Amino acid sequence: MTEHTVEFVGTGETIEVPETRPILQVCMEEGIAQEYSCRVGMCLACSAEIIEGEVEQTVVEQRALTEEEAENYALTCMARPKSDLKLDRGSYPPSIEDAAADAADAAADDD
């Protein structure tokens, strides 16, 4: 079974993740605090920007992320490493940032 090193930039945390397992699953087992909610690739809570490397997340591409976002972001609940990775857990895809801004604007308009 091939394993890849997953490094979380800015935290010093590194784990070894088999190609057959989701990154979030190994994070939980290793005690690494990775945000999550739905665990099925819908909520975007577990997203991380891919700084370096490749993941497989075909189900994700059909759900929460746009095609472009799926190239640059991993939903760690679904993503399996295809190479060594560097991920930034503090970055979210534009679609989630846009949704948050739209919600804030709507709330302001209601006032």
N, C-alpha and C positions, 0 to 999 in steps of 0.2 A: 504494500500500500504506500503510495507516494504522499509524503507530507511536505507542507510548505510553511515557511516562517512568515507570520503575520505580525508586523510591527505597527503599533499605534503611535503616530508621531506626536511629540510633545509630552508624552507620558512616561516613556521608558519601558512600557509594557510590551512584551513579545510572547507569542505563543506559537506552538507547532500545530497546524491544522491539516488533517488528511483531506485529500481531494474529494472524498466521498461525504464529508460532513459540513454542515453550515457553520460559519464562523461564530455566530452567536452561541450555538450549542457548546462549543469548546470554551468560549469566554465564560459562560456560566459555570462550567465544570472547573475552570481554573481560578474562579473567584475574581474575574475582571469585570468591573462595573461597566456594562454596555447597556445603554438605554434600549428599551423595547416595550411593546404593548401587544399587538395582535399576533405576532410570530408567524404570519402567513403572507407577508409582503404587501400589505394594504395600507398600513398607517404611516409609514415612513419614519417612525420614531427611531428605528435602529440604523438609519442611513449613515454612511460614512463616505467621504470623498476618497476616491482611489488616487493616491499620489503616484504610486508606482505599482506595476503588476497587472494581473488579469484575474477575473473571476468568471464563473459560470452562474448565471441567474436567469435562465430562459423564462421561468414562470413570472418573474418580476417584470420583464419587459412587456408582458401582456396586462399588467395590473397598474401599479402606482406610478412607475417611472415612465417618462417619455423615452423614446429610442435614444435620443442624445444623452439624456441623464443616465441611462443604463450603461453608457460607455464610461461615464465619469464618476458614478456613485454606486456603492454596493449597499444593498439591504442585507445586513449581516444575518438576519434570520433565514434568508434563502440562499445567500451567496456562498459558493464553494470555491476555494482558491484553485487556480490553474497554474500559478507561479508564486514565488515569494511576493509578499505584498507590503506596501506601506499605506496605511489608512489614517485619515484625519476624522476622528469622531465628532469634532466640533463644527463640521460643515454639513449643511443640508442642501438638497437639490433646489434649484430655483422654483420649482412648482410648489414646494412647501413654503418657501419664503413668500412667494406671490400670494398664496392662499392666506397666510397670516396677515399680510398687508391688506388684502381685500376685506378680511374680517374686521380688522381695526378700522378701516375706512367706513365700512357699513355701520359699525357701532358708533362712530363719530357722527355719522349722518343722522342716526336715530336720536341724538341728543338735542 
